[in-house]
Amino acid sequence: MADDAFTGVEDELGITAACRLTGRSRAAHYRRLRPPPPRRPRKRQVQPSALTPGEGRGL
């Protein structure tokens, strides 16, 4: 709903005025224009000081 109101006044008033009227920050407006790319899977990271499987069970 706010998106429809924003696009209706953006062309006539400009981005700054449209943001003020709809209560949207300009940063949020520009983030919506360029959404972040999809995340790539990351490799599992092992802590250098982590215990080995044999060290972790011996008390």
MDTraj code that builds the backbone (N, CA, C; nanometers):
import mdtraj as md
import numpy as np

residues = "MET ALA ASP ASP ALA PHE THR GLY VAL GLU ASP GLU LEU GLY ILE THR ALA ALA CYS ARG LEU THR GLY ARG SER ARG ALA ALA HIS TYR ARG ARG LEU ARG PRO PRO PRO PRO ARG ARG PRO ARG LYS ARG GLN VAL GLN PRO SER ALA LEU THR PRO GLY GLU GLY ARG GLY LEU".split()
xyz = np.array([
    [0.0821, -0.1188, 0.0000],
    [0.0000, 0.0000, 0.0000],
    [0.0869, 0.1257, 0.0000],
    [0.1875, 0.1300, 0.0847],
    [0.2768, 0.2454, 0.0882],
    [0.3574, 0.2541, -0.0406],
    [0.3886, 0.1388, -0.0998],
    [0.4622, 0.1396, -0.2259],
    [0.3810, 0.2054, -0.3367],
    [0.2510, 0.1784, -0.3390],
    [0.1644, 0.2396, -0.4401],
    [0.1580, 0.3904, -0.4205],
    [0.1463, 0.4346, -0.2952],
    [0.1424, 0.5776, -0.2664],
    [0.2740, 0.6424, -0.3041],
    [0.3824, 0.5723, -0.2780],
    [0.5145, 0.6280, -0.3084],
    [0.5344, 0.6454, -0.4579],
    [0.5047, 0.5418, -0.5343],
    [0.5255, 0.5516, -0.6787],
    [0.4314, 0.6527, -0.7427],
    [0.3159, 0.6751, -0.6797],
    [0.2225, 0.7734, -0.7340],
    [0.2727, 0.9165, -0.7229],
    [0.3450, 0.9471, -0.6168],
    [0.3911, 1.0855, -0.5969],
    [0.5377, 1.1058, -0.6302],
    [0.6122, 0.9976, -0.6446],
    [0.7561, 1.0099, -0.6700],
    [0.7864, 1.0857, -0.7987],
    [0.7139, 1.0547, -0.9048],
    [0.7417, 1.1177, -1.0339],
    [0.7127, 1.2676, -1.0326],
    [0.6126, 1.3073, -0.9570],
    [0.5745, 1.4480, -0.9576],
    [0.6513, 1.5318, -0.8563],
    [0.6815, 1.4753, -0.7401],
    [0.7438, 1.5533, -0.6342],
    [0.8935, 1.5300, -0.6189],
    [0.9419, 1.4179, -0.6625],
    [1.0812, 1.3822, -0.6418],
    [1.0939, 1.2832, -0.5270],
    [1.2085, 1.2246, -0.5167],
    [1.2298, 1.1189, -0.4183],
    [1.2264, 1.1717, -0.2758],
    [1.2919, 1.2828, -0.2497],
    [1.2991, 1.3355, -0.1130],
    [1.1603, 1.3695, -0.0599],
    [1.0805, 1.4400, -0.1375],
    [0.9462, 1.4772, -0.0933],
    [0.8566, 1.3546, -0.0807],
    [0.8697, 1.2602, -0.1716],
    [0.7890, 1.1388, -0.1650],
    [0.8248, 1.0576, -0.0404],
    [0.9500, 1.0540, -0.0053],
    [0.9923, 0.9835, 0.1158],
    [0.9341, 1.0501, 0.2398],
    [0.9366, 1.1813, 0.2439],
    [0.8800, 1.2529, 0.3589],
    [0.7308, 1.2267, 0.3722],
    [0.6596, 1.2310, 0.2608],
    [0.5139, 1.2116, 0.2647],
    [0.4743, 1.0709, 0.3074],
    [0.5487, 0.9724, 0.2645],
    [0.5124, 0.8341, 0.2953],
    [0.5792, 0.7816, 0.4208],
    [0.6715, 0.8573, 0.4779],
    [0.7381, 0.8144, 0.6004],
    [0.8484, 0.7129, 0.5783],
    [0.8967, 0.7015, 0.4585],
    [1.0044, 0.6082, 0.4258],
    [1.1357, 0.6849, 0.4202],
    [1.2407, 0.6265, 0.4745],
    [1.3703, 0.6930, 0.4649],
    [1.4242, 0.6774, 0.3227],
    [1.5084, 0.7715, 0.2828],
    [1.5657, 0.7617, 0.1483],
    [1.6557, 0.6404, 0.1365],
    [1.7242, 0.6047, 0.2454],
    [1.8107, 0.4860, 0.2429],
    [1.7285, 0.3604, 0.2143],
    [1.6120, 0.3498, 0.2784],
    [1.5248, 0.2340, 0.2545],
    [1.4760, 0.2326, 0.1094],
    [1.4487, 0.3500, 0.0563],
    [1.4045, 0.3587, -0.0828],
    [1.5117, 0.3044, -0.1768],
    [1.6351, 0.3483, -0.1562],
    [1.7426, 0.3035, -0.2448],
    [1.7772, 0.1567, -0.2221],
    [1.7620, 0.1062, -0.1000],
    [1.7847, -0.0366, -0.0754],
    [1.6820, -0.1205, -0.1499],
    [1.5577, -0.0730, -0.1581],
    [1.4548, -0.1479, -0.2312],
    [1.4827, -0.1495, -0.3808],
    [1.5467, -0.0464, -0.4314],
    [1.5789, -0.0436, -0.5741],
    [1.6870, -0.1453, -0.6086],
    [1.7770, -0.1697, -0.5145],
    [1.8871, -0.2623, -0.5389],
    [1.8977, -0.3622, -0.4245],
    [1.8164, -0.4681, -0.4258],
    [1.8221, -0.5661, -0.3163],
    [1.9571, -0.6386, -0.3158],
    [1.9978, -0.6914, -0.2021],
    [2.1277, -0.7592, -0.1943],
    [2.1277, -0.8869, -0.2781],
    [2.2450, -0.9251, -0.3285],
    [2.2519, -1.0495, -0.4059],
    [2.2292, -1.1694, -0.3141],
    [2.1870, -1.2816, -0.3711],
    [2.1669, -1.4006, -0.2871],
    [2.2985, -1.4449, -0.2240],
    [2.2887, -1.4946, -0.1023],
    [2.4092, -1.5376, -0.0320],
    [2.4595, -1.6702, -0.0858],
    [2.5917, -1.6797, -0.0934],
    [2.6535, -1.8053, -0.1356],
    [2.6834, -1.8890, -0.0116],
    [2.6811, -2.0209, -0.0248],
    [2.7144, -2.1053, 0.0904],
    [2.8607, -2.0846, 0.1301],
    [2.8840, -2.0897, 0.2599],
    [3.0198, -2.0713, 0.3106],
    [3.0772, -2.2045, 0.3563],
    [3.2091, -2.2129, 0.3523],
    [3.2751, -2.3324, 0.4029],
    [3.2687, -2.3326, 0.5549],
    [3.2588, -2.4500, 0.6110],
    [3.2585, -2.4625, 0.7560],
    [3.3967, -2.4263, 0.8083],
    [3.4026, -2.3386, 0.9055],
    [3.5307, -2.2954, 0.9606],
    [3.5567, -2.3675, 1.0921],
    [3.6779, -2.4154, 1.1069],
    [3.7176, -2.4856, 1.2278],
    [3.8100, -2.3941, 1.3065],
    [3.7847, -2.3836, 1.4349],
    [3.8702, -2.3019, 1.5198],
    [4.0073, -2.3689, 1.5326],
    [4.1151, -2.2925, 1.5191],
    [4.2491, -2.3525, 1.5299],
    [4.2751, -2.4157, 1.6669],
    [4.2141, -2.3636, 1.7709],
    [4.2380, -2.4160, 1.9055],
    [4.1332, -2.5173, 1.9492],
    [4.0484, -2.5625, 1.8585],
    [3.9417, -2.6573, 1.8938],
    [4.0022, -2.7917, 1.9312],
    [3.9356, -2.8604, 2.0219],
    [3.9794, -2.9931, 2.0626],
    [3.9497, -3.0935, 1.9521],
    [4.0374, -3.1921, 1.9384],
    [4.0120, -3.3006, 1.8435],
    [3.9075, -3.3923, 1.9057],
    [3.8457, -3.4813, 1.8281],
    [3.7451, -3.5701, 1.8845],
    [3.7980, -3.6551, 2.0009],
    [3.9232, -3.6968, 1.9974],
    [3.9801, -3.7776, 2.1065],
    [4.0041, -3.6961, 2.2320],
    [4.0366, -3.5703, 2.2192],
    [4.0641, -3.4849, 2.3350],
    [3.9369, -3.4422, 2.4063],
    [3.8290, -3.4314, 2.3372],
    [3.7066, -3.3783, 2.3941],
    [3.6346, -3.4713, 2.4903],
    [3.6614, -3.6021, 2.4870],
    [3.5865, -3.6974, 2.5693],
    [3.6659, -3.7492, 2.6901],
    [3.7932, -3.7255, 2.6941],
    [3.8748, -3.7888, 2.7997],
    [3.8842, -3.7088, 2.9274],
    [3.8098, -3.7456, 3.0287],
    [3.8208, -3.6817, 3.1608],
    [3.8789, -3.7762, 3.2612],
])
top = md.Topology()
chain = top.add_chain()
for i, resn in enumerate(residues, 1):
    res = top.add_residue(resn, chain, resSeq=i)
    for name in ("N", "CA", "C"):
        top.add_atom(name, md.element.get_by_symbol(name[0]), res)
traj = md.Trajectory(xyz[None], top)
